[in-house]
Amino acid sequence: MSMKRKKLGEDWDDIDIDEEDEGQVEEHLVEERSRLKLVLKELMKPCDV
């Protein structure tokens, strides 16, 4: 599996991931998406002003 990541102020890097680690990476990505959804949900709540 090949992934790309961006370093601060630099170009994209290619990252090669072993098949053994691929499941862990996918699991981590699912967890990250869940956390981001929760953050977005909180941000979209109307403000009590």
ABEGO torsion letter per residue (X at the ends): XBBBBBBBGBBBBBBBBBAAAAAAAAAAAAAAAAAAAAAAAAAABBBBX
